[in-house]
Amino acid sequence: MTTSTLGAPAPGRRFAGGLLKTRELGIVLALVVLIAYTAIDNPRFLSGQSIRDNLLNTAILAVMAAGQAVVVITRNIDLSVGSVLAISAFTVATMMSDNPGLPMIVAIVVGIAVGAVAGLVNGVLVRYGKVPALVVTLGTMYIFRGLVYSWAGGQQVNADELPAHFLSFANDNILGIPWLVLIALVVVGGVSLMMRNYRIGREMYAIGSSPDAAELAGIKVARNLIVAFILSGAAAGLAGVLFAARFGTVDASAGTGYELNVVAAVVVGGVAVFGGSGTVWGAGLGALLLTVISSALAVLDINQFWQQAIVGSLIILAICADRLVAVRIARSLRKRDAHV
Amino acid sequence: MSEVKKRLTSWDSIIILLTIVVLIIASATVDNFGTSRNFTFMVLDLLPIILIALPMTMIIVTGEIDLSVASTLGFTSALMGWFWNNGLSIEMIIPLCIVIGAICGVLNGFLITVLGLPSLAVTIGTLALFRGLAFVVLGDGAVADFPFSYTDWVTGTLGSSPVPNVLILIVILALIFGIVQHATPVGRALYAIGANDKAAHFSGIRVARTKFWLYVVSGAVAGLVGVLWTLRYSSARADNGSGLELAVVAAVLLGGVSIFGGKGSLPGVLAGVVLLAALQNALRLEDVSGQALNIVTGALLVLSVLLPNIATAVRGNWHRRRLRQAAANAQ
């Protein structure tokens, strides 16, 4: 953890911070090796179009991973994100096809609001209902999905029913950067900054390290937990808008199974499932790595069917690496204590 | 509160009662629900969830989780098709698939108990890994020409009675798991581990070894279900059973098992599975979309934990108020 706002970091913390930095460095290295290897095999992998496609494919996953990372850092989990994406995507797509005149910003705000409400429900149930996050979000995963199905039935919103400015949003650029990518960068960057430099972020880490100790230290655990779930819901809601704009066709099954991809990105990105460590931008890198792997496989002409097996191995590798780092930190701290 | 009253108001008793009520109401009001044919279908529908739920209950009671079961199922199903295409006899394939399922469990058990990694993260990883291997083995193709004698046994009934053959398998396995969990030292050890694994360790329970074997058993059962699934639909596909892991976890939690471990009973879980299957079946007969039923599943899942918590809070309030009154009276 890099702790710049909490005064001078203790030596142990600085050491841990160094190791965690290498954790994200590991993902960057893996990315560089993968891209270099693929590019040597086929230089077109580094063409503008290919990079653009990769970034566009990452954007939706990265936005959801940023919200999920915050929840996981507080030692919770949000499995409802795939269903929240579907509710938001269907709401926004229906709204835009009924009122084609609405500007894009309204779509984005509505999507985020829908997601935030879903997140609020999760947060309240977890905190005030004292129901474990895994149970709540597994339940709301089914409930939200069921709601979309009973609302949409077998219908879908097709691209030709959506206004042109909504669909072109996915491909429009500003300064050569697609809007989708820019939004993902802003979300990942903004949430990273919040978690790293602001009081609420540091409190999230404290809650994840030890919920009881955080409560005793006077941290408003209830408020922070609910904020974490609202963030994750809002991110999934935003992802729903991006999903609708990018794919144009939205039905009730949108985003089915995304929750596991998002958790995978977060875990590969170095956020420990038991909370208290990891970074949001690491989770963003995790999302990028997972996306690049699948496109690299296509370019390298490796059977696409290997993709999921590789992702699985990568997740296991990532948690083994985290375990190794944690054991090393614990050992070095113990050694230090022994000398005092 | 007396022991009897406590037992009657515990969640697993409530869920068993609720299941019976739903079964009675559905038989009385839904056309065709009580027919023997529908009974056969219902048993076949709940077969995969109920079998995988048996070891899953034990795993969750120890405070761990196994999310890779549905992928193990898909993997053994894909392997079954691949072996069959390569000319192995079905008598060879079935035990082989169960053993391979167990080996998947060995990998989980190794990562979780030997390396000490969190089971949630590990089994999300192996969920992707095993499903991926299933696709590597069989691609997106399907193998369908399994011998009729086996596919007929899985979908068939005992003689001319409405009792499906697989119900015998369910009853035998449920009895074995029930006895182990509720009437042996191993079963008691599971609850001790779930309540406090350090204390269990210091009282001489082999925590790591117990958990390791639970994952092996879970993998083996998932392998068996992969075989049964393949034979039931007479179709070996890599995506068989996708998403089933969350349905199983939902059924186990609905049956009153605490996600934190140490609490829950197998009868409650069995009732939970039957309740979900009966609701799904009845609503389908009433032409309610199966997907809308998700709302009921999810709501029951949340309520199964929320309601006992609210009850405890209310009881605590009531107790405190009585203490205050007693104190006021004494003055």
Interface residues (C-beta under 8 A of the other chain):
Chain A: I77 L79 L125 G129 K130 V131 P132 L134 V135 V136 L138 G139 T140 M141 Y142 I143 F144 R145 G146 L147 Y149 S150 G153 A252 T256 G257 L260 V263 A264 V267 A272 V273 F274 N303 F305 W306 Q307 Q308 A309 I310 V311 G312 S313 L314 I315 I316 I319 C320 R323
Chain B: I65 L111 L115 G116 L117 P118 L120 A121 V122 I124 G125 T126 L127 A128 L129 F130 R131 G132 L133 F135 V136 G139 D140 A238 S242 G243 L246 V249 A250 L253 I259 F260 S289 Q291 A292 L293 N294 I295 V296 T297 G298 A299 L301 V302 V305 L306 N309 I310
